[in-house]
C-alpha cells in the first residue's frame, strides 16, 4: 500500500447503507486514501458487491461485532504503509471535505491523540457528541485550555465515539488496539479515553458527517423496549464496568455490587427483562479480563 490514509469501514448486513457510505468516501476532496472494508461475516449480498469493487480492499471475518471489526481494521492499517487511520461504521455519510479537515486538524500541533468529526443526525441535530475536556489546563498559566486550537475550529475533548475518528498509525502502535473482546458497546469510549489521558485530543468542527443510526435520539436503558437491542446492554454494562476497573476508577467488587443492586431495583419495578440483563452483565464481569494487544 502506498496511500497515506487507510479508511476503515466495519459492516454487517447493511449493503444499501454501505453503498451510500462508500459513495460519499469516493467523493472526498482529499484523495490520498485506500478504503478498507471489514466484512463481519455478512450473509446478505454484501460479499458479492464488495468482490466487484476494484478500489476497495476487503477483509472478511466472522461477526466479531464493531469492536472486533475496528480491532482488525486498525491493526491492518497500523501494520502497513499508512500514516493515518480513519474509522467509521457503515451508517456514516461523510461530507466531501470531512477527511481533508481531519488531516488539517491532526497536524495543527504535535502529538495529538485523535481528532473526530462533528456528527449530525439525519435532521441536522447533534449526535454522538464527544465530551469536551473542560478540566484541561495550560501548564503555563493554569487556566482552562480546551479552546487552545479554536483558531483551527477545534475543541479539546476527552472521549468520543467511533463514528468518525482519525488517528496516526504511530499513535495506534504506541498505545495498542481497542479491546476486540468488547464485541460491541464501549470499545470506542475506552480507547478514546485511553488516548486522551495521555495526549491532547480534539473535535474538528469543520469535519462533518451524518450518522444514519436507526435510533436518532440518545439511547436510554430504562426506556428500551426492543428485545433485540435490550440484549446488547449486557455488553454495555460489562464493558463500561471493565473500563472503569482497568483505569483504576473503581474496584471490580464495588461495580459488581452496584450492578447487582441495580438489577434488584429493576426487578422490584416489575422490569424483569432489564433486571436479567444487569445480572447477566454481573456474571460475565466476574471472569472478563481482556488484555490490550500491541502491534509487534
Backbone bond lengths (Angstrom), bond angles and torsions (degrees), N, CA, C in turn:
res aa  C-N    CA-C-N  psi(-1)  N-CA   C-N-CA  omega(-1)  CA-C   N-CA-C  phi
1 X - - - 1.464 - - 1.534 109.53 -
2 X 1.311 116.55 135.76 1.458 119.32 177.25 1.523 111.91 -125.40
3 X 1.323 117.07 14.73 1.453 121.36 176.51 1.530 109.31 -82.84
4 X 1.328 116.27 155.89 1.462 120.16 -176.57 1.523 112.60 -83.55
5 X 1.346 117.54 -34.66 1.466 121.82 -175.93 1.524 110.45 -117.50
6 X 1.319 116.20 128.03 1.456 121.29 170.57 1.521 108.14 -97.43
7 X 1.334 117.07 115.83 1.466 121.50 -179.63 1.521 108.23 -96.17
8 X 1.320 116.97 115.84 1.464 122.33 -177.26 1.524 110.16 -101.28
9 X 1.329 115.79 120.29 1.463 122.32 175.33 1.521 107.48 -118.72
10 X 1.327 116.68 122.86 1.467 121.52 178.75 1.522 108.61 -98.59
11 X 1.335 116.77 129.29 1.466 119.24 -175.23 1.522 112.36 -135.86
12 X 1.324 114.28 152.26 1.467 121.41 174.13 1.528 109.15 -154.45
13 X 1.313 116.51 107.78 1.470 123.54 171.60 1.530 114.78 55.43
14 X 1.324 116.76 39.42 1.471 119.31 176.48 1.530 109.14 -137.02
15 X 1.316 115.40 60.77 1.455 120.64 -171.77 1.522 113.08 -59.57
16 X 1.331 117.53 -44.48 1.467 119.78 -177.77 1.524 111.17 -59.90
17 X 1.331 116.51 -44.40 1.464 120.43 177.56 1.524 110.65 -66.66
18 X 1.323 116.45 -43.21 1.465 120.25 179.98 1.522 110.73 -57.74
19 X 1.315 117.05 -42.27 1.466 120.56 179.30 1.526 111.33 -61.68
20 X 1.330 116.12 -37.28 1.463 120.05 177.98 1.527 110.72 -68.52
21 X 1.335 115.85 -39.80 1.468 121.02 177.32 1.533 110.20 -60.72
22 X 1.317 116.23 -48.77 1.465 121.23 -178.52 1.525 111.09 -63.71
23 X 1.322 116.62 -39.74 1.464 120.52 178.70 1.526 110.87 -58.98
24 X 1.339 116.68 -42.51 1.469 120.88 178.73 1.527 111.05 -67.22
25 X 1.331 117.13 -37.28 1.466 120.21 178.95 1.528 111.13 -66.77
26 X 1.300 116.49 -36.57 1.466 120.21 179.68 1.526 112.60 -67.78
27 X 1.318 116.63 -15.51 1.466 121.45 -179.28 1.528 112.76 -98.94
28 X 1.335 117.63 7.39 1.458 120.65 -179.31 1.527 111.07 -62.15
29 X 1.325 115.60 141.81 1.465 120.32 178.54 1.524 111.72 -77.78
30 X 1.341 117.14 -23.41 1.466 121.34 172.42 1.529 106.28 -87.61
31 X 1.306 117.44 118.73 1.463 121.09 -165.92 1.526 115.50 -103.00
32 X 1.327 117.84 -8.13 1.466 120.19 -173.00 1.531 110.42 -88.16
33 X 1.316 116.52 71.00 1.463 120.51 -175.71 1.522 111.55 -144.12
34 X 1.333 114.46 162.05 1.459 122.86 171.48 1.530 107.49 -127.85
35 X 1.325 116.94 126.21 1.464 120.74 176.87 1.525 108.75 -81.71
36 X 1.334 115.61 129.41 1.463 122.42 179.77 1.525 107.53 -124.45
37 X 1.308 117.24 114.27 1.463 121.06 179.95 1.525 109.42 -101.52
38 X 1.324 115.35 126.05 1.460 121.09 173.66 1.521 106.65 -95.18
39 X 1.318 116.44 106.64 1.455 121.84 -179.55 1.520 108.93 -90.07
40 X 1.329 115.57 106.82 1.463 121.57 -176.97 1.536 111.29 -81.48
41 X 1.327 115.68 58.25 1.458 119.67 175.24 1.514 114.61 66.43
42 X 1.318 117.83 36.98 1.467 120.85 -179.45 1.528 110.72 -57.83
43 X 1.341 115.49 140.77 1.464 121.29 -179.28 1.527 112.05 -110.66
44 X 1.342 116.90 4.10 1.464 120.56 176.04 1.536 108.52 -91.35
45 X 1.299 117.84 -149.92 1.471 121.03 -178.30 1.527 113.26 -86.38
46 X 1.335 116.95 7.48 1.468 120.79 -178.10 1.530 113.34 -56.40
47 X 1.351 119.62 -49.02 1.472 119.13 -178.01 1.528 113.04 -58.53
48 X 1.324 116.52 -41.44 1.461 120.30 -179.40 1.530 110.87 -65.12
49 X 1.326 116.01 -43.97 1.463 119.62 -179.82 1.521 111.03 -63.89
50 X 1.323 116.64 -44.43 1.464 120.20 -179.64 1.528 111.35 -61.57
51 X 1.324 116.64 -36.58 1.470 120.11 -178.84 1.524 112.36 -65.25
52 X 1.327 116.51 -18.22 1.468 121.33 -179.32 1.531 112.97 -93.97
53 X 1.333 117.18 -3.99 1.470 121.31 -175.71 1.527 109.98 -96.71
54 X 1.310 116.40 106.13 1.457 120.52 -175.94 1.514 115.03 -70.63
55 X 1.330 117.45 -18.62 1.469 120.17 -176.90 1.527 112.79 -100.16
56 X 1.329 117.38 7.52 1.467 120.72 -178.05 1.524 109.88 -116.07
57 X 1.344 115.86 130.14 1.464 120.77 172.84 1.525 107.25 -93.51
58 X 1.324 116.84 123.56 1.462 121.11 -175.04 1.517 111.28 -111.68
59 X 1.326 115.49 134.31 1.464 122.21 171.06 1.523 106.54 -116.77
60 X 1.321 116.82 119.18 1.462 121.27 -179.82 1.524 109.60 -104.40
61 X 1.319 115.65 132.55 1.460 121.39 178.68 1.521 108.65 -144.70
62 X 1.337 116.34 173.35 1.458 120.13 173.30 1.519 108.89 -63.10
63 X 1.315 116.83 164.38 1.465 119.78 179.33 1.526 109.97 -72.23
64 X 1.319 115.45 98.14 1.467 122.06 179.48 1.518 111.60 -101.96
65 X 1.336 116.03 16.96 1.452 120.37 179.68 1.520 111.57 73.21
66 X 1.328 114.89 177.53 1.455 119.57 178.19 1.514 111.80 -60.16
67 X 1.336 116.60 -40.05 1.467 120.92 -177.99 1.523 111.06 -62.49
68 X 1.331 116.27 -45.15 1.457 120.18 178.90 1.511 112.39 -67.82
69 X 1.331 115.91 -32.40 1.455 120.25 177.88 1.517 112.31 -68.53
70 X 1.331 116.30 -46.22 1.464 119.62 179.45 1.527 110.96 -67.63
71 X 1.323 116.96 -35.63 1.465 120.82 175.70 1.529 109.87 -56.56
72 X 1.326 115.88 -50.66 1.466 120.78 -178.19 1.526 111.79 -63.76
73 X 1.327 116.13 -45.41 1.461 120.26 -177.75 1.513 113.23 -66.29
74 X 1.327 116.45 -45.69 1.462 120.16 -179.73 1.526 110.88 -66.36
75 X 1.320 116.21 -36.98 1.466 120.66 177.06 1.525 110.22 -62.09
76 X 1.318 116.17 -45.28 1.465 120.19 -179.58 1.527 111.22 -61.75
77 X 1.313 116.90 -46.32 1.467 120.85 -178.65 1.525 111.04 -63.24
78 X 1.337 116.68 -45.48 1.465 120.48 -176.64 1.526 112.41 -69.71
79 X 1.324 116.76 -24.54 1.470 120.30 179.99 1.530 112.57 -85.28
80 X 1.312 116.55 -13.87 1.463 120.46 -176.86 1.530 110.60 -112.12
81 X 1.319 116.15 -172.89 1.464 120.41 -169.28 1.520 113.61 -85.81
82 X 1.310 116.64 52.86 1.462 121.60 176.34 1.528 109.09 -111.78
83 X 1.306 116.89 139.68 1.462 120.50 176.23 1.522 110.97 -84.46
84 X 1.336 116.33 -33.19 1.467 121.16 -175.74 1.522 110.74 -127.72
85 X 1.332 114.38 154.85 1.462 122.45 176.47 1.525 108.59 -128.63
86 X 1.328 116.25 119.08 1.473 122.19 179.67 1.522 107.41 -112.76
87 X 1.326 117.48 122.38 1.460 120.39 -174.08 1.521 111.46 -118.91
88 X 1.347 114.61 150.56 1.468 120.26 178.67 1.525 110.00 -165.34
89 X 1.336 115.13 162.28 1.459 121.76 173.57 1.524 110.12 -82.54
90 X 1.338 115.42 175.76 1.462 120.66 -178.23 1.527 113.30 -88.89
91 X 1.329 116.13 23.50 1.470 120.13 174.88 1.529 111.08 -132.87
92 X 1.334 115.62 25.56 1.465 122.12 -176.82 1.530 109.52 -111.54
93 X 1.321 116.00 117.48 1.462 121.96 -178.46 1.529 108.32 -104.92
94 X 1.316 116.08 114.60 1.463 121.53 -172.96 1.526 112.10 -91.86
95 X 1.328 115.90 138.36 1.462 120.10 168.83 1.528 108.98 -61.80
96 X 1.307 116.94 156.04 1.464 120.36 -173.36 1.527 113.62 -63.21
97 X 1.342 117.13 -24.89 1.466 120.42 -179.94 1.527 112.78 -99.92
98 X 1.329 117.70 8.31 1.472 120.68 -174.08 1.522 112.19 -57.76
99 X 1.321 117.46 -48.34 1.464 120.37 -178.61 1.522 111.35 -68.93
100 X 1.312 117.19 -42.82 1.471 120.68 179.51 1.525 110.55 -56.51
101 X 1.327 117.02 -43.62 1.466 120.85 -178.80 1.528 111.37 -69.13
102 X 1.327 117.60 -34.80 1.466 119.98 176.88 1.526 111.10 -66.72
103 X 1.326 116.85 -41.23 1.468 120.74 178.50 1.526 110.48 -63.09
104 X 1.325 116.44 -43.21 1.469 120.51 177.33 1.521 110.28 -60.77
105 X 1.323 116.16 -43.04 1.464 121.10 -176.60 1.521 112.34 -66.23
106 X 1.323 117.24 -44.79 1.465 119.42 -175.18 1.527 111.83 -69.02
107 X 1.331 116.09 -16.86 1.465 120.72 177.08 1.525 113.23 -99.93
108 X 1.338 116.76 10.02 1.466 120.60 -179.91 1.527 111.80 -69.11
109 X 1.323 116.86 -26.04 1.465 121.92 175.09 1.522 107.75 -156.51
110 X 1.314 116.55 168.91 1.460 120.68 -177.87 1.524 111.47 -79.51
111 X 1.322 114.94 153.77 1.465 122.88 170.53 1.526 114.23 61.65
112 X 1.305 118.17 37.71 1.462 120.81 173.63 1.527 108.60 -77.23
113 X 1.330 116.09 133.79 1.463 120.70 -177.76 1.515 112.79 -70.40
114 X 1.324 115.90 -48.63 1.462 121.66 175.45 1.516 108.98 -162.04
115 X 1.317 115.73 162.05 1.465 121.98 168.68 1.525 107.02 -128.75
116 X 1.328 116.14 142.99 1.459 120.69 -179.73 1.523 109.82 -125.10
117 X 1.317 115.51 160.15 1.461 121.15 -178.91 1.523 111.47 -85.99
118 X 1.320 115.14 162.31 1.458 122.24 169.01 1.523 106.95 -78.05
119 X 1.334 116.32 121.50 1.463 121.23 -174.83 1.521 110.25 -104.65
120 X 1.318 115.72 130.22 1.460 122.00 178.62 1.521 109.76 -122.42
121 X 1.339 115.90 151.10 1.450 120.61 173.90 1.517 110.37 -79.92
122 X 1.310 116.33 -179.98 1.463 120.16 -177.94 1.519 112.34 -66.59
123 X 1.344 117.18 -19.08 1.471 120.55 178.19 1.519 112.34 -97.05
124 X 1.337 116.80 4.82 1.460 121.23 179.15 1.511 114.88 89.94
125 X 1.338 116.93 1.03 1.467 120.45 179.31 1.526 110.62 -81.15
126 X 1.345 117.53 151.86 1.464 120.33 178.89 1.527 111.72 -61.66
127 X 1.325 116.60 140.45 1.463 123.36 175.71 1.518 109.16 -137.96
128 X 1.338 115.27 158.36 1.464 120.76 175.21 1.526 111.49 45.40
129 X 1.318 115.27 45.78 1.463 121.16 -175.86 1.526 110.56 -68.96
130 X 1.321 118.55 125.89 1.465 119.96 177.51 1.521 111.15 -69.67
131 X 1.320 115.72 160.90 1.461 121.24 179.52 1.528 109.00 -86.56
132 X 1.327 115.93 117.90 1.465 120.71 179.90 1.527 109.70 -69.04
133 X 1.309 116.56 136.09 1.468 121.80 -177.37 1.531 110.18 -86.69
134 X 1.327 115.72 72.77 1.469 120.34 -177.47 1.524 112.06 -71.11
135 X 1.331 117.21 -13.55 1.465 120.39 179.92 1.524 112.77 -86.35
136 X 1.330 116.60 -9.57 1.460 119.88 -179.84 1.528 110.13 -66.99
137 X 1.335 116.25 133.72 1.468 120.70 -177.68 1.525 111.00 -129.79
138 X 1.301 114.92 148.32 1.457 121.09 177.56 1.528 109.58 -67.55
139 X 1.334 118.71 131.01 1.467 120.63 177.42 1.526 112.41 -68.33
140 X 1.331 116.24 -15.04 1.467 120.56 -178.47 1.523 111.53 -90.00
141 X 1.342 116.76 -49.77 1.469 120.61 -175.05 1.521 113.80 -100.76
142 X 1.337 116.91 -23.26 1.460 120.03 -176.59 1.515 113.79 83.86
143 X 1.320 117.21 -3.39 1.467 120.57 178.37 1.536 110.63 -84.49
144 X 1.340 114.69 158.06 1.459 119.71 176.49 1.530 109.99 -57.58
145 X 1.336 116.30 138.89 1.468 118.83 -177.23 1.531 112.48 -130.42
146 X 1.334 116.08 28.09 1.468 118.69 -178.30 1.527 112.43 -64.83
147 X 1.325 117.03 -15.99 1.467 120.65 178.88 1.534 111.19 -107.34
148 X 1.332 117.45 24.91 1.471 120.08 -174.84 1.531 113.02 -62.69
149 X 1.329 117.31 -23.14 1.464 120.39 178.25 1.524 111.25 -115.36
150 X 1.314 116.26 32.69 1.471 120.07 -178.71 1.529 111.96 -63.71
151 X 1.329 117.11 -26.75 1.469 119.76 176.81 1.530 111.47 -63.73
152 X 1.338 115.70 -20.80 1.465 121.10 176.94 1.535 111.28 -98.73
153 X 1.334 116.26 11.23 1.469 121.31 -176.06 1.528 111.12 59.18
154 X 1.331 114.74 43.69 1.457 121.45 179.71 1.522 109.99 -125.99
155 X 1.326 115.97 143.05 1.463 122.47 177.39 1.527 107.65 -128.78
156 X 1.331 115.73 137.61 1.460 119.93 -177.06 1.531 110.36 -71.90
157 X 1.340 116.13 135.22 1.466 121.61 179.84 1.524 109.54 -128.84
158 X 1.324 115.63 162.01 1.465 119.89 179.57 1.525 113.10 -122.80
159 X 1.319 117.09 1.45 1.466 120.98 175.91 1.519 109.08 -161.78
160 X 1.323 116.70 143.86 1.467 120.71 179.01 1.522 109.05 -149.50
161 X 1.326 116.06 169.43 1.458 121.05 174.98 1.525 109.18 -103.38
162 X 1.329 115.79 162.86 1.463 120.39 -178.60 1.529 111.96 -83.58
163 X 1.320 117.38 35.14 1.462 120.78 178.00 1.525 110.35 -73.83
164 X 1.321 116.95 -43.31 1.469 121.90 175.68 1.517 107.76 -161.08
165 X 1.330 116.26 97.68 1.466 121.98 -176.64 1.524 109.53 -132.79
166 X 1.328 115.58 138.52 1.465 121.94 178.09 1.523 109.85 -115.36
167 X 1.338 115.47 130.58 1.467 123.28 174.87 1.525 108.38 -123.16
168 X 1.321 116.11 161.11 1.459 118.79 163.76 1.527 106.88 -85.76
169 X 1.313 116.27 150.67 1.465 119.74 176.88 1.525 110.65 -63.02
170 X 1.322 116.12 -32.93 1.457 120.44 178.64 1.522 111.05 -62.47
171 X 1.332 117.02 -38.49 1.459 120.95 178.97 1.531 110.54 -64.76
172 X 1.327 117.02 -38.15 1.467 121.17 177.88 1.525 110.18 -66.72
173 X 1.333 116.94 -42.74 1.461 119.95 -179.88 1.526 111.71 -64.24
174 X 1.326 116.63 -36.91 1.465 120.55 -178.64 1.527 112.86 -71.39
175 X 1.326 116.58 -35.67 1.462 120.28 -168.90 1.519 114.92 -112.44
176 X 1.317 116.29 5.30 1.452 119.46 177.92 1.515 112.34 80.44
177 X 1.320 114.79 -178.00 1.459 122.67 -175.57 1.525 111.24 -103.12
178 X 1.317 117.82 165.47 1.471 119.73 174.19 1.529 109.74 -63.95
179 X 1.320 115.98 160.29 1.464 120.53 176.68 1.529 109.68 -72.89
180 X 1.317 117.67 108.79 1.467 119.88 178.20 1.525 111.04 -68.77
181 X 1.327 116.51 -23.60 1.464 120.75 -178.85 1.526 112.91 -67.97
182 X 1.324 117.86 -14.90 1.468 120.00 178.85 1.530 111.14 -66.20
183 X 1.305 118.61 -23.42 1.464 126.23 -178.61 1.530 110.52 66.46
184 X 1.298 118.03 -72.54 1.466 121.70 170.30 1.521 108.55 -140.06
185 X 1.298 115.38 160.20 1.454 124.59 170.14 1.537 113.64 74.15
186 X 1.315 114.45 113.45 1.460 120.58 171.77 1.510 114.96 95.05
187 X 1.339 117.79 -12.59 1.464 119.26 178.81 1.522 111.11 -64.96
188 X 1.342 115.54 -35.61 1.465 119.94 179.56 1.522 111.82 -70.77
189 X 1.331 116.69 -43.51 1.472 119.99 178.63 1.520 110.74 -61.43
190 X 1.341 116.39 -47.93 1.461 120.16 -179.22 1.519 111.22 -59.08
191 X 1.333 116.66 -44.87 1.464 119.73 -174.74 1.522 111.88 -70.69
192 X 1.322 117.13 -43.20 1.470 118.73 -179.18 1.530 111.27 -69.93
193 X 1.322 117.53 -34.63 1.471 119.85 174.30 1.529 109.74 -65.43
194 X 1.327 115.97 -39.48 1.468 120.89 178.15 1.532 110.67 -55.80
195 X 1.332 116.48 -45.28 1.464 120.25 -179.82 1.522 112.00 -73.83
196 X 1.336 116.42 -42.29 1.467 120.06 -176.40 1.525 112.31 -67.47
197 X 1.330 117.35 -19.58 1.466 119.80 177.04 1.528 111.76 -74.42
198 X 1.343 116.43 -13.97 1.465 120.94 -177.83 1.529 113.73 -117.65
199 X 1.345 115.98 -27.76 1.463 120.37 -172.72 1.528 110.26 -135.69
200 X 1.338 117.03 154.76 1.466 119.09 173.73 1.525 109.84 -69.59
201 X 1.328 116.07 136.11 1.463 121.92 -179.08 1.525 108.64 -131.59
202 X 1.321 117.28 151.70 1.467 119.36 -169.26 1.526 112.74 -142.57
203 X 1.331 114.44 155.66 1.450 121.75 163.14 1.521 107.05 -96.40
204 X 1.332 115.81 130.41 1.467 121.57 177.29 1.523 107.24 -96.39
205 X 1.315 116.75 102.09 1.464 121.48 -169.52 1.527 113.52 -67.55
206 X 1.326 117.31 -18.93 1.468 119.91 179.53 1.531 111.99 -86.75
207 X 1.319 116.16 -9.17 1.465 120.73 175.04 1.527 107.54 -94.53
208 X 1.326 117.05 114.22 1.469 120.50 -172.56 1.527 111.43 -122.93
209 X 1.336 114.24 140.15 1.466 120.53 176.36 1.524 109.19 -136.89
210 X 1.321 115.82 155.75 1.459 122.43 174.86 1.522 107.99 -105.90
211 X 1.336 116.50 128.45 1.464 120.92 178.84 1.524 108.67 -101.62
212 X 1.315 116.68 112.05 1.465 121.52 -178.01 1.528 111.48 -91.98
213 X 1.314 115.88 45.78 1.459 120.41 176.62 1.524 109.82 -64.87
214 X 1.329 116.69 145.30 1.468 120.89 -178.75 1.516 110.57 -58.52
215 X 1.341 116.24 -47.17 1.466 121.29 177.45 1.523 107.63 -95.36
216 X 1.313 117.16 112.52 1.462 121.36 -175.13 1.529 112.71 -84.15
217 X 1.329 116.61 -22.04 1.462 120.01 -178.62 1.527 110.59 -87.60
218 X 1.339 115.43 165.74 1.454 121.06 175.34 1.529 109.44 -59.62
219 X 1.328 116.37 138.29 1.461 121.41 -173.88 1.524 110.16 -91.31
220 X 1.338 116.43 128.76 1.461 122.04 180.00 1.525 109.81 -121.53
221 X 1.314 116.30 126.38 1.466 122.74 -179.24 1.524 111.54 -57.42
222 X 1.316 116.71 -45.66 1.462 121.27 -174.82 1.528 112.00 -60.97
223 X 1.333 116.36 -31.92 1.466 120.24 -176.86 1.527 113.43 -95.27
224 X 1.323 116.97 -0.94 1.463 120.24 -175.94 1.529 111.52 -69.88
225 X 1.330 115.79 126.43 1.465 121.15 -179.66 1.527 112.52 -116.60
226 X 1.323 116.73 -19.68 1.454 120.72 179.71 1.533 109.70 -72.14
227 X 1.326 117.48 118.18 1.466 121.40 -173.55 1.527 112.51 -63.92
228 X 1.332 115.86 -38.59 1.461 119.00 -179.58 1.520 110.67 -65.84
229 X 1.323 116.41 -44.17 1.468 119.84 179.92 1.530 110.68 -69.63
230 X 1.329 116.22 -36.38 1.462 120.38 -179.99 1.528 110.88 -58.62
231 X 1.331 116.57 -37.97 1.463 120.69 -179.02 1.523 112.08 -61.82
232 X 1.334 117.03 -29.48 1.466 120.70 -179.47 1.527 112.65 -69.44
233 X 1.329 117.75 -17.99 1.461 120.30 -178.26 1.529 112.29 -66.07
234 X 1.318 117.17 -18.08 1.469 119.51 173.57 1.523 109.15 -56.94
235 X 1.334 116.09 -44.45 1.464 120.58 179.19 1.522 110.82 -66.26
236 X 1.311 116.68 -40.35 1.470 120.40 -179.11 1.526 110.82 -56.89
237 X 1.327 116.29 -54.06 1.463 119.32 -174.83 1.524 111.93 -71.42
238 X 1.324 117.24 -38.94 1.464 119.49 176.92 1.520 110.80 -62.99
239 X 1.323 116.66 -48.00 1.465 121.03 -175.48 1.522 112.34 -68.28
240 X 1.327 116.59 -42.87 1.464 119.46 178.73 1.524 110.73 -62.34
241 X 1.331 116.02 -39.45 1.466 119.52 178.74 1.526 110.55 -65.37
242 X 1.337 116.74 -44.78 1.464 118.83 -179.77 1.522 111.27 -63.87
243 X 1.330 117.05 -37.38 1.468 120.15 178.24 1.523 110.69 -60.39
244 X 1.324 116.37 -42.50 1.470 119.99 178.26 1.521 110.87 -64.69
245 X 1.327 116.48 -38.94 1.465 120.52 178.43 1.527 110.47 -64.42
246 X 1.340 116.76 -46.36 1.467 120.91 -176.40 1.525 112.19 -65.29
247 X 1.344 116.47 -29.18 1.473 120.07 177.67 1.523 112.02 -85.00
248 X 1.314 117.03 -9.31 1.453 120.54 -177.94 1.511 113.74 80.93
249 X 1.354 117.04 15.58 1.464 120.56 -179.65 1.525 111.57 -71.03
250 X 1.347 116.05 -39.55 1.463 121.49 -179.84 1.524 108.77 -145.21
251 X 1.334 115.93 163.86 1.458 120.30 177.64 1.524 109.89 -89.53
252 X 1.320 115.95 156.80 1.463 120.06 178.08 1.521 110.52 -61.00
253 X 1.314 116.43 -39.93 1.466 120.59 -179.15 1.529 111.41 -59.83
254 X 1.331 116.84 -47.53 1.468 120.05 -177.46 1.524 111.32 -65.76
255 X 1.329 117.16 -36.16 1.461 120.64 -179.81 1.521 111.51 -71.67
256 X 1.316 116.96 -38.21 1.467 120.42 177.32 1.522 110.27 -63.31
257 X 1.316 116.04 -42.89 1.471 120.14 178.35 1.523 110.34 -63.24
258 X 1.328 116.52 -43.69 1.464 121.05 -179.43 1.528 111.44 -62.34
259 X 1.337 117.22 -46.62 1.459 120.92 179.75 1.523 111.42 -65.48
260 X 1.325 116.62 -37.28 1.467 120.55 178.85 1.526 110.77 -61.64
261 X 1.319 116.35 -46.85 1.469 119.38 -178.40 1.528 111.80 -71.25
262 X 1.342 117.34 -30.30 1.464 118.70 172.33 1.524 110.38 -62.27
263 X 1.334 115.55 -40.20 1.456 120.51 178.04 1.513 111.90 -62.57
264 X 1.314 116.59 -40.62 1.465 121.46 178.22 1.528 110.37 -64.12
265 X 1.331 116.96 -41.39 1.472 120.86 179.72 1.525 111.50 -61.15
266 X 1.335 116.40 -42.44 1.468 119.35 178.50 1.523 110.86 -66.76
267 X 1.323 116.53 -34.77 1.463 120.37 177.22 1.521 110.59 -63.25
268 X 1.325 116.23 -42.60 1.467 121.11 179.19 1.526 111.54 -67.39
269 X 1.337 116.72 -25.83 1.466 120.71 176.67 1.526 112.04 -80.36
270 X 1.326 116.19 -5.73 1.458 120.07 -178.20 1.514 113.88 87.70
271 X 1.336 117.00 7.10 1.465 120.85 179.57 1.530 108.60 -96.51
272 X 1.332 114.07 77.00 1.459 120.59 -174.07 1.530 111.55 -63.14
273 X 1.326 117.06 -43.22 1.473 120.47 -178.31 1.522 111.42 -60.70
274 X 1.330 116.74 -40.60 1.462 121.03 178.93 1.531 110.43 -66.73
275 X 1.327 115.84 -39.20 1.460 120.52 178.60 1.525 110.87 -62.96
276 X 1.322 116.50 -43.17 1.465 121.32 179.98 1.528 110.83 -61.18
277 X 1.321 116.93 -40.67 1.470 121.25 179.32 1.525 110.66 -59.47
278 X 1.312 116.67 -47.15 1.466 120.78 -178.81 1.525 111.39 -65.05
279 X 1.322 116.97 -40.01 1.463 119.91 -179.87 1.529 111.16 -70.12
280 X 1.329 117.02 -32.92 1.467 120.12 174.45 1.529 110.81 -65.21
281 X 1.327 116.27 -38.44 1.469 119.41 179.13 1.526 110.60 -65.41
282 X 1.336 116.22 -35.31 1.471 120.55 176.19 1.525 110.12 -62.27
283 X 1.328 115.97 -47.28 1.467 120.91 -178.99 1.523 111.17 -59.79
284 X 1.344 116.47 -44.20 1.465 119.74 -179.22 1.524 112.01 -68.73
285 X 1.323 116.27 -36.74 1.464 120.64 -177.80 1.524 111.91 -63.82
286 X 1.317 117.11 -28.88 1.464 121.29 -179.16 1.528 111.76 -55.72
287 X 1.343 116.81 -36.53 1.463 120.87 -173.89 1.530 112.88 -117.86
288 X 1.313 116.78 10.45 1.465 121.35 -175.41 1.522 109.88 -90.95
289 X 1.328 116.62 116.67 1.466 118.85 -177.26 1.532 111.62 -152.95
290 X 1.344 117.70 63.84 1.469 120.03 179.58 1.528 111.30 -69.15
291 X 1.312 115.60 157.13 1.462 121.99 179.05 1.531 109.47 -115.97
292 X 1.332 116.39 146.95 1.461 120.40 177.43 1.525 109.45 -66.78
293 X 1.329 116.04 129.68 1.465 121.51 178.23 1.531 108.93 -97.00
294 X 1.327 115.16 129.09 1.464 121.00 177.99 1.525 110.04 -106.69
295 X 1.307 115.57 149.76 1.460 121.06 179.20 1.521 109.10 -81.37
296 X 1.310 116.67 125.03 1.465 121.20 -176.35 1.520 111.00 -82.33
